[in-house]
Amino acid sequence: MNKPVFLSRPAMVSALGCGVHEHINALLGEADSYLTRSDFWVNGKSYLFGSVQTTLRPFPTGLNPDFCSRNNQLLWHALLQIEDDIQTAITEYGTDRVAVVLGTSTTGSDDNRAAIEYGFMRQDWINSDYNQTLQLMSSPADFVAEMYQLRNVRYGISTACTSGARALISAARLLRTGMCDAVICGGVDTLSALTINGFHALQVLSSGQCQPFTAMRDGINIGEAAAVFVMTRNPARGLPLLGYGSSSDAYHMSSPRPDAEGARKVIQQALHKAQLPTSAIGWVNLHGTGTTQNDAMEALAIHNELGEEVSCASTKALTGHTLGAAGALEAAFLWAVISRQINPDGKLPPHRAKTNLDPELAFIHLTQFQEAFNADNPRIALSTSFAFGGNNTALIMGSNNANPDL
């Protein structure tokens, strides 16, 4: 991959709280009751959701109403955490050299729900207040560019559950082309009735808290989150994205390929770009949704590519599956776990499930409480993300040799 690119301390908002410290405390702690039960989203059904409970900061007065979705407000709330990094990039490089790439899948669709119901029920779209612009997949990126008056490339990525990870990959590629000098990148998604009812129709919403990789697993919990970085070529600015992989095997509209070929390829690609052996990986953040097919496929991929000893964990029982934000949020988890400032003891987030690995799955080692990185080795971790349509990604992040105390 030649020279790595560097990710600033991430902005994070999820069911776990706001900021890096609240998230690392939740990831390493013993509490697992961050999900909220609600019967609001699915008629006649009650499910657990990873909903953000924080009061979000208001939009600036006079903002164009085309940007006034809850999705963008969640993003706006997160951006406050990296305001200094954004302003530093603008000052150093100029507004014409800072790009924006953000992943999303729900965007502002739920903000139009009442308008759509009004339009269909009354056959009166003129007075429905329907605003198509709210649900454009480019809306988060357009919103950020508008708020900071940025004049470089900006676009949204919507590849379902890999959107956030693909935004980071696209940002790295933009930097390598020389098209920009900094990229505001990540993912954001908010709870949406359309998406939630879609998963309900597929019968993959868990009846309780999701149980990834166990024989008890019966589906996912849906969550919402925002996770954003400033990516540059400057090693003083963050932790390196050492490697990445992406593929699209197009096996099935909603089911993963059982032999895990696409998942294995992205892990291979990421290791190759990072020029690392499999033994260098100290922790794996699993996609780990809790569905029967995804977990079986992912266990097979990890078993075949990384072996039986590497420590692996899914965090979705804490946050819910945050869909278009998940790849970026879990990259932010890598950042927090690797950072010596944030995680001085190198503790690893334990796998969240109430029972052991399903014996029917290919064997992988699920992280237990109090496990840690090997103190004699660099801290290097990998995160996987998989999406409908056979869309696959893997990211590798590591310690910063130029700034080892970061």
C-alpha positions in Angstrom: 0.0 0.0 0.0 3.1 2.2 0.0 2.9 4.9 2.6 0.1 4.7 5.1 -2.4 7.4 5.7 -3.3 8.6 9.2 -6.6 8.9 11.1 -7.2 11.6 13.7 -8.7 10.8 17.0 -12.3 9.8 16.0 -15.5 11.6 16.8 -18.0 9.0 18.1 -21.7 9.0 19.1 -23.6 5.8 19.7 -25.7 4.0 22.3 -22.5 3.8 24.3 -22.2 7.6 24.7 -20.2 10.4 23.1 -16.4 10.5 22.6 -13.5 8.1 22.7 -13.3 7.8 26.5 -17.0 6.9 27.0 -16.7 4.3 24.2 -13.5 2.7 25.5 -14.9 2.5 29.0 -18.0 0.8 27.7 -16.0 -1.6 25.4 -13.7 -2.7 28.2 -16.3 -2.7 31.0 -18.6 -5.4 32.2 -21.9 -3.6 31.6 -23.9 -4.8 28.6 -27.2 -3.0 29.0 -26.9 -0.2 26.5 -29.7 -1.2 24.2 -33.3 0.2 24.7 -36.5 -1.8 24.2 -39.1 -0.1 22.1 -42.4 -1.0 20.4 -42.4 2.3 18.4 -40.8 1.0 15.2 -42.7 -2.2 14.3 -46.4 -2.5 14.6 -47.3 -4.9 17.4 -43.7 -5.9 18.1 -41.1 -4.9 20.7 -37.3 -5.1 20.0 -34.1 -3.8 21.5 -32.4 -0.9 19.7 -29.0 0.8 20.0 -30.6 4.3 20.2 -28.7 7.4 20.9 -30.1 8.9 24.2 -27.9 12.1 24.1 -29.6 15.4 23.4 -28.1 16.5 20.1 -26.8 19.9 19.6 -29.1 22.2 17.6 -28.4 23.1 14.0 -27.1 26.7 13.4 -29.9 29.2 12.9 -30.8 29.7 9.3 -29.5 26.4 8.0 -31.0 25.3 4.7 -34.0 23.0 5.5 -32.7 20.6 2.9 -30.0 19.6 5.5 -32.3 19.5 8.6 -32.5 15.7 9.1 -31.9 13.8 12.3 -29.1 12.0 10.5 -27.3 15.2 9.8 -28.0 16.4 13.4 -26.3 13.3 14.8 -23.4 13.9 12.5 -23.3 17.6 13.5 -23.2 16.5 17.2 -20.3 14.2 16.5 -18.3 16.8 14.5 -17.9 19.0 17.6 -15.5 16.4 19.0 -13.1 16.9 16.1 -13.7 20.6 15.4 -10.1 21.5 16.1 -8.8 18.8 13.7 -11.1 20.1 11.0 -10.1 23.7 11.5 -6.4 22.7 11.5 -6.8 20.9 8.2 -8.6 23.9 6.7 -6.0 26.4 7.9 -3.1 24.2 6.7 -4.4 23.1 3.4 -7.2 25.4 2.4 -10.9 24.7 1.8 -10.2 23.6 -1.8 -7.9 20.8 -0.5 -10.2 19.2 2.1 -12.5 16.5 0.8 -15.5 14.8 2.4 -16.5 11.1 2.1 -19.3 9.8 4.3 -21.1 6.5 4.4 -24.8 6.2 5.1 -27.7 3.9 4.3 -30.7 5.5 6.1 -29.7 9.1 5.6 -32.8 11.3 6.3 -35.4 8.8 5.1 -37.2 8.7 8.4 -37.7 12.5 8.4 -39.9 12.1 5.4 -42.0 9.3 7.0 -44.9 11.5 8.1 -44.9 13.3 4.8 -45.1 10.0 2.9 -47.9 8.8 5.0 -49.8 12.1 4.6 -49.3 12.0 0.8 -50.5 8.4 0.4 -53.4 8.7 2.8 -54.7 12.0 1.4 -53.3 11.8 -2.1 -52.0 15.3 -1.5 -48.3 15.5 -2.1 -48.2 19.3 -2.5 -49.1 19.9 1.1 -47.3 16.8 2.5 -44.0 18.6 3.2 -42.1 15.8 1.5 -38.5 16.8 0.8 -36.6 14.4 -1.4 -33.3 16.2 -0.6 -33.4 15.0 3.0 -32.9 11.4 1.9 -30.2 11.8 -0.7 -27.3 9.5 0.1 -25.0 12.5 -0.5 -26.7 14.6 2.1 -24.3 14.0 5.0 -21.3 14.9 2.8 -23.0 17.9 1.3 -24.0 19.1 4.8 -20.4 18.9 6.0 -19.1 20.7 2.9 -21.7 23.4 3.4 -21.0 23.9 7.1 -17.2 24.3 6.5 -17.4 25.9 3.0 -15.3 23.1 1.6 -14.7 23.1 -2.2 -13.0 19.8 -2.9 -14.5 16.4 -3.8 -17.5 15.4 -1.6 -19.7 12.4 -2.0 -21.7 9.8 -0.1 -21.2 6.0 -0.1 -24.1 3.7 0.4 -23.2 0.0 0.3 -25.4 -1.0 3.2 -23.3 -2.3 6.1 -19.9 -1.6 4.6 -20.6 2.1 3.8 -18.6 3.5 6.7 -15.6 1.3 6.0 -15.7 2.0 2.3 -15.7 5.7 3.0 -12.4 5.3 4.8 -11.0 3.3 1.9 -12.2 5.9 -0.6 -10.6 8.6 1.5 -7.3 6.8 1.5 -7.5 6.5 -2.3 -8.3 10.2 -2.7 -5.2 11.1 -0.7 -3.0 8.8 -2.8 -4.2 10.3 -6.0 -3.2 13.8 -4.8 -6.7 15.2 -5.3 -6.7 16.5 -1.7 -4.6 16.8 1.4 -7.2 15.9 4.0 -10.5 14.0 4.1 -13.3 14.3 6.6 -14.5 10.6 6.4 -16.6 8.1 8.3 -20.2 7.1 8.6 -23.6 8.1 10.1 -26.9 6.3 10.2 -30.0 6.8 12.3 -32.9 4.6 13.2 -35.4 4.4 10.3 -38.8 2.7 10.2 -38.2 1.6 6.6 -34.9 -0.2 7.4 -36.1 -1.7 10.7 -39.3 -3.1 9.1 -37.2 -4.4 6.2 -35.1 -6.4 8.6 -38.3 -7.5 10.4 -39.7 -8.7 7.1 -36.5 -10.8 6.6 -37.1 -12.3 10.1 -33.6 -11.4 11.3 -34.4 -9.1 14.2 -33.4 -10.7 17.5 -36.0 -11.4 20.0 -33.6 -10.1 22.7 -30.0 -9.0 22.8 -28.1 -10.4 19.9 -25.8 -13.4 20.6 -23.1 -13.4 17.8 -21.4 -16.7 17.1 -23.3 -18.7 19.7 -25.8 -21.5 19.1 -28.5 -19.1 20.6 -28.1 -16.5 17.9 -31.4 -15.5 16.3 -30.7 -12.2 14.6 -29.6 -8.6 15.0 -30.3 -5.5 17.0 -30.5 -2.3 14.9 -28.6 0.7 16.2 -27.6 4.3 15.2 -24.3 6.1 15.4 -21.9 8.6 13.9 -18.1 8.1 13.6 -15.9 10.6 11.8 -12.2 11.0 11.3 -9.9 13.6 9.6 -7.5 11.5 7.4 -4.2 13.0 6.2 -0.8 11.9 5.1 0.8 13.5 8.2 2.1 10.9 10.7 1.9 13.4 13.5 -1.9 13.6 13.1 -3.0 10.1 14.2 -2.8 6.3 13.8 -2.0 4.7 10.5 -4.5 2.9 8.3 -2.0 0.2 7.3 -4.1 -1.8 4.9 -7.5 -2.4 3.5 -9.4 -4.8 1.3 -12.7 -4.6 -0.6 -14.7 -6.9 -2.8 -18.1 -7.6 -4.1 -18.9 -11.2 -4.9 -22.6 -10.5 -5.7 -23.5 -14.0 -4.4 -27.1 -13.1 -3.3 -29.2 -10.1 -2.6 -29.2 -10.6 1.2 -27.3 -13.8 2.1 -23.5 -14.1 2.4 -21.5 -16.5 0.3 -21.3 -19.7 2.5 -17.7 -20.5 1.5 -16.6 -17.0 2.6 -14.5 -16.5 -0.5 -15.2 -12.7 -0.7 -14.6 -12.3 3.0 -11.3 -14.2 2.8 -10.2 -12.1 -0.2 -10.6 -8.8 1.6 -8.6 -10.1 4.6 -5.9 -11.2 2.2 -5.9 -7.9 0.4 -5.6 -5.9 3.6 -2.7 -8.0 4.9 -1.0 -7.7 1.5 -1.4 -3.9 1.4 -0.1 -3.6 5.0 2.8 -6.0 4.1 2.0 -8.0 7.3 1.9 -11.7 8.1 -1.2 -13.0 9.7 0.6 -13.4 13.0 0.9 -9.6 13.3 -2.8 -9.2 13.9 -3.4 -8.9 17.7 -7.1 -8.4 17.7 -10.0 -8.7 15.3 -13.2 -6.6 15.5 -15.7 -9.0 14.0 -18.7 -7.9 11.9 -20.5 -10.4 14.1 -24.2 -9.5 13.6 -25.8 -12.5 15.3 -27.5 -13.9 12.2 -27.1 -17.6 11.4 -25.5 -17.3 8.0 -23.3 -14.2 8.5 -21.6 -15.6 11.6 -21.0 -19.0 10.0 -19.4 -17.4 7.0 -17.3 -15.0 9.0 -16.0 -17.7 11.4 -14.9 -19.7 8.4 -13.1 -16.7 6.9 -11.3 -15.9 10.1 -10.4 -19.5 10.8 -9.0 -20.0 7.4 -7.1 -16.7 7.0 -6.0 -15.8 10.6 -6.1 -19.1 12.4 -7.5 -20.3 15.8 -5.4 -18.2 18.2 -6.0 -14.5 17.2 -8.3 -12.8 19.7 -11.7 -11.9 18.1 -14.8 -10.1 19.4 -18.1 -8.7 18.2 -19.3 -5.5 19.8 -22.8 -5.3 18.3 -24.6 -6.6 21.4 -23.5 -3.3 22.9 -24.2 -0.8 20.1 -26.6 -2.7 17.9 -25.8 -3.0 14.2 -25.4 0.7 13.1 -25.6 -0.2 9.4 -24.0 2.5 7.3 -22.1 3.8 10.3 -20.9 0.4 11.5 -17.7 0.1 9.5 -16.5 3.6 10.6 -17.7 3.1 14.2 -15.8 -0.1 14.5 -12.7 1.4 12.9 -13.0 4.0 15.6 -13.0 1.1 18.1 -9.8 -0.1 16.6 -8.3 3.4 17.0 -9.4 3.6 20.7 -8.1 0.1 21.5 -4.7 0.6 19.8 -4.1 4.1 21.2 -1.7 4.1 24.2 -3.2 7.4 25.4 -6.7 6.0 25.4 -5.9 2.4 26.4 -2.6 2.4 28.2 -2.8 -1.2 29.3 -3.7 -2.5 25.9 -6.8 -4.3 27.1 -9.0 -5.9 24.4 -12.7 -5.6 24.3 -14.3 -8.9 25.2 -16.7 -10.7 22.9 -20.2 -10.0 24.0 -22.5 -13.0 24.2 -24.0 -15.1 26.9 -22.7 -18.5 25.9 -19.6 -19.9 24.1 -18.9 -20.4 20.4 -21.4 -22.5 18.5 -19.6 -25.9 18.1 -21.1 -26.1 14.6 -19.0 -23.1 13.5 -15.3 -23.1 12.3 -13.3 -22.5 15.5 -12.2 -19.0 16.3 -10.9 -17.6 19.7 -13.5 -15.2 21.2 -11.9 -12.6 23.4 -12.4 -13.0 27.1 -12.3 -10.3 29.8 -8.8 -9.1 30.8 -7.1 -10.2 27.5 -4.6 -7.7 26.2 -2.2 -7.0 23.3 1.2 -8.7 23.6 3.3 -6.0 25.2 6.3 -7.0 23.1 4.6 -6.5 19.8 3.2 -3.4 18.0 -0.6 -3.0 18.5 -2.2 -4.0 15.2 -5.9 -4.8 14.7 -8.2 -5.7 11.9 -11.9 -5.0 11.4 -14.3 -6.7 9.0 -17.6 -5.5 7.5 -20.0 -7.4 5.3 -23.1 -6.2 3.5 -26.0 -7.2 1.4 -25.1 -8.1 -2.2 -21.8 -9.8 -1.1 -20.1 -6.4 -0.3 -17.0 -7.0 1.8 -14.3 -4.9 3.5 -11.4 -5.3 5.9 -9.4 -2.6 7.5 -6.1 -2.9 9.4 -4.9 -0.2 11.8 -1.8 -0.1 13.9 0.5 1.7 16.3 2.2 4.9 15.1 5.9 4.4 15.0 6.5 8.1 14.4 4.4 8.9 17.5 4.5 5.8 19.7 2.8 7.6 22.7 -0.4 8.3 20.7 
